[in-house]
Amino acid sequence: MQRTVNRVAAIHDLSGFGRSSLSVVIPILSTMGVEVCAVPTAVLSSHTDIEGYAFLDLTDYLEEHINHWRKLGIEFDCIYSGFLGSPRQIKIVSKFIDDFSSNNPLVVIDPVMADNGMLYSTMTMEMVTQMRELIKKADIITPNFTEAAFLLDEEYNLDITEKEVKNWLVRLSEMGPKIVIITSVPEPDLSKNTSVIAYNREDGHFWKVRCVYIPAHYPGTGDIFASVIVGSILQKDSLPIALDRGVQFITAAIRATYGTEYPVKEGVLLERVLGNLKLPILVSSYEVLD
Ligand code: PXL
């Protein structure tokens, strides 16, 4: 049966406070006209950057959750995973992809593990090793610059050249995914600025979208960016337009937040900008790299 609305299995944690993971994935994809079926990997009182958070790992529960869906014979247009709570969970996601792939869904893996050169507090090197296995099954991966370095076992070096980043993209795509999108790539010539650089192995193209610098580091922006990419690709936008959409949305969200007295750890004011997702891309700024 042809579905009227695309359906995504969203495998992420539910962090109650601080606007990350399912708390942003669901509103973004719903606004973009996508049905979200959540697979909650863990429940936290907040993301892990807020001291004293409560954490319930749902690894033991997940099989039951997924088994019910197996019995129902549910199909998905996309399987989209993010923050995973334990090494065993990575194996469960891998099996989920195998079991729910008969209709060839788009598989998007955001290897949420680290930022600013450091692993998040719940992550281990064992999880990094397993993530290298999991991304073999992805069509698209969206690591940030730190996660790309961990996946490739490369040094986190902010002086990286564009040529080296292209080499990283190609090597990551050789691990499995057709499309690799690295966010927060440093721009050594423009200190503090970053860009998003992507590679599509199927047509050999590299794309770049520059990000304006705003001196605040909000949590959840990686989840927001990856969710917009998922919604955009599902609505059949091209890869460079999806990148533009992701960067423009994040920029609007950060601009709506920065300059208010809002505490950075509470995330961006998503509620103020969600409606932007309904607008067409009026000005595009992607560059083609050769
Ligand atoms: O935004 C990524 C993310 C997702 N889930 C949890 C996190 C983080 C980043 O800190 O802590 C629980």
Boltz pocket constraint, residues with backbone or C-beta under 6 A from the ligand:
constraints:
  - pocket:
      binder: B
      contacts: [[A, 13], [A, 15], [A, 20], [A, 21], [A, 44], [A, 46], [A, 47], [A, 48], [A, 49], [A, 83], [A, 112], [A, 120], [A, 219], [A, 220], [A, 221], [A, 222], [A, 223]]
      max_distance: 6.0
